[in-house]
Amino acid sequence: MARKATPSGDRSRDKKPATSTAKAKKAPTGSKAASPRAVFGQRQAAPRMDAEEGNAPRRRRGDDSNWEIRKRQWKPSTLLAPVPAVMVSCGGKDDFAPNIITLAWVGTVCSDPPMVGISIRPGRHSYTIIQATKEFVVNVPTAALARATDYCGVKSGRDGDKFAGAGLTPVAAEKVAAPLIAECPINLECKVKKVIKLGSHDLFLAEIVNVQVSEDFLNKKGKLRIDKADLLAYAHGEYYVLGKRLGFFGYSIKKATTKTRR
């Protein structure tokens, strides 16, 4: 039986945290500093915790500019969230059968040239394949593919064909030998440039040499409608669907009448 693992390879839920208190004082008269609860003129209500679940509730004191919130200190861990949950396909050459590994330790690392980084444990089957072929495809799944995404993270390619097991369709890529996953709306074809040993994981830095996008998520002008794709996200051992659009890069300094990015 294959060892069950999270997409990242680890799941840490730290207990027994220490407690500390962070305080925000009222800004002095004449200061331009905004209240901690005011962002660009909008009043922000800090979330309340449920005391019945053992969490310390938020405590107020004084007026809206004087407040106190309790913090707990945890040991260093991989609590950055949310992160993408992607299916990385590999193989297809050098006698390596096509395979899929689900990863959450994935991110953009450079714009020019476009590059991504993926971290994999050396013991994983896909690690051996990517180390040998120096190629892979990052396939970005939708919420409808959550079960398939999880399946490809807990099953080992050593034991069988993950494409068949997950009900996914391999399609030939344009620039690499590794197949892409047809059901995923975004596919990034990548070639490895460098491998960095970090500890539990090795980091593969790769250049994106080609991008394929499903036409179903393009509007009449050819713009990618990410908001229509219901992309998958991963946070602390659980899967989520990307929520509603809140704004665009730079919207905080645009005029109030500007609703879309130019």
N, C-alpha and C positions, 0 to 999 in steps of 0.2 A: 504493500500500500504506500502510495506516495505521501511524503511528509507535507502536511497542510501548512501553508505559509500565507502571509498577507502579501499584497502586491509589492510591497517594499522589502519583504523578507523578514521584517521584524514587527512586533506589536508590543509596545511598552505602555503599561498603565500604572504610573507611579503612584504610590500611596504614602501616607504619613508625611505630608508636606509641612514645612514650617510656615508660620503665619507672620506677615509683616503688614504694615499700614502705610499707604501712600496718601499724602495730603496735598490738596491744592488750596492755596491762600487767595483771598480776594485781591485783585490787582489794585495797586495804589491809585489814588485820585490823579487823573490826568494821564494815566498810562494808556497806551494803545493796545496793550495785551488783551486778548479776548478771554472771556470766561472759559474754563475747561469744558463747559457744557454748551458753548456756543461756537458753531463752526460756520463761517461765512454768513452770519446773520440768522442761522437756523438753530432752533433750540433742540439739543440732543438729549434724550433721556437715557441715562445709563441703565443697562439691563439689570433686573433684580434676580437674585438667586433664590431658590426654594429652600427655606429653612428646614422644612420637613425632610429633605433629602440629606441633611447634615451639612449643608453649605451655609456659610455665614452671610446673612442678608446685608444688603447695602444700607449704610446708616447715614442719615442726613443730620446736619446741624446748622443752625443759623439760616441765612438766606440762600438763594440759588447760587451765589458765588462762593460760598463756603461749604465744602462737602468733603466727605471722607469715604474711601472705598478700601476694602480689605483685600490684600493679595496673599497668595500662598506660594512658597518657594518649593520648586520641584528640582530633582537632580537633572543635569543636562540630558536631553533626549531629543528624538526626532519628532517634535510636536508641531513643526511648521505645517499649517493647514489653511485652506485646502490646497491640494496638489492634483495634477492630472493623473488619471488612471488610464494608461495606454496599453495596447497590445503591440509588442515589438515582434515582427516576423523576421526570420533569418533562415539560413541554409539555402538549398537550391543549387549548390555547386560544391566541388571538391568532395563528392560522395556524401555530402551532408543532406539528409532529407529535410524538407521544409518544416519549420517548427515555429511556435509562438510562445513568448514569455510575457506575462503581465507585469508591468513595472509602475511604480509611483515615484521613484527617485529619478525624475526626468525633468529637464528644463532647457530653455533657450539660454545659450551662453555667449553668443556673438551674433551681430547683425550683418557684418560685412567682413568676411564671407558669412553667410547664414550657417550657424552651427548649433547643435544640441549636445547635451551631455546625458548619458544614461549610466546608472550605477547598478552593477550586478554582482552577486556573490560568486566567487570562483567555483563553488561546488555545483552551480546550476548547469543543466545540460546546454542551455543556450549560450552560456559563457564560453564554453569550448568552441561552439560553432562560430560565434562572432569573433573570437580571438583568432581563429584560423582564417576565416573568409574576409574579415575586415569590412563587412557590409551588413546593413540591416534596414528595416523599414519601420518607422514609427506610425502606427495606425491609431487614429483618435476615434474612440467609440462613442456611440450615443447611449442614452439611458436604456433603450431597447436591447442593447447588447451587454447589459450589466451582468447577467448570468454567465454569458460566454466569456466575458472578461475575467470574472472570478474563477471560472473553470480553468482557464489557461494559466492562472496563477497558482493553483493548488495541485494540478496534475503535472506529471513529468513527461516530457517528450521522449524520454528513454522507454516509456511503457506503451507508447502508441502514437497515432496520428492525431494531434490536437485539432487540426482543421476539421477532420471528420467528427471527432468527439464533441466539438463545440458547434457543429453545424455551420461552419464558416467557409467562404469560397476563396481559394487562392487564385490570384490573377498576376500575370507576368508584369513586372515593373519595367520601366524604360531604361534606367541607368544602372541598376544593380541586379544581381542574380536572385536575390531574396524576393519572394513573392509578396505582394501587398494583399490586404484583406478587403475584398470588394464591398462588404457591408459597411465598412467605416467611411464616413464622409470626407475625411482628410487623411492623406497618406504622404509621409515625408521619407523620401528615399535618401539614405545616408551612407557615407563612406568614412570609416574610422581613420582619424589622423593621429591620435595619441591615446595611450592607455596609462592612467595614473593609479598606482596602488595606494589605497587610503587606509585600509584596516579590514573591517568585515566585508566591504565592497570595493570593487575596482571601478574607476570612472572611465568610461569610453567617451572621448571627445570626437565628434564626427561632423563632417560638413554635409549640409543638406544639398544634394545635387539635383534633385527634382521634386516637385510637389504635384500631387494629383488631388483634385477636388470633385466631389459628386455634383453633377449639374442640378440635382434636385434642390440644392441649397443655394443656388445662384438666382439673383433677381434678373429682370429684363436687361439691366445694364451690366450684368456680369459680376456684380458685387456679391461676395460671400455673406449670406445671412446666418451668422453664427447663432443668433437668437432663435432661429427656427430649428436648430439641429438637436437641441436637448442633450448637450454634451455631458459626459460623465465626469464626476470629480470624486476625490478620495480624501477623507479626513479622519485621522486617528482610528483606523481599522474599519471604517464604514464607507459605503458608497452613497453619493448624492448626485442629483441632477443640477446642472448649472441654473441658477435662478434668473429672475427678470433683470433686464438691462437698467442700470441706474444712471449712466452717463457715458461720456467718451473721454479719451485722454485730452486734458486741457479744458474740459467744460467748466471747471471751477473758476476760471478767469474770463470766460466768454460772457457776452451780454445775455441777459435773461431770455431774450427772444431767440437765441441760437439754440436749436434743439438737436441738430445733427452735426456730425463732424464733416468738415469740408475737405 
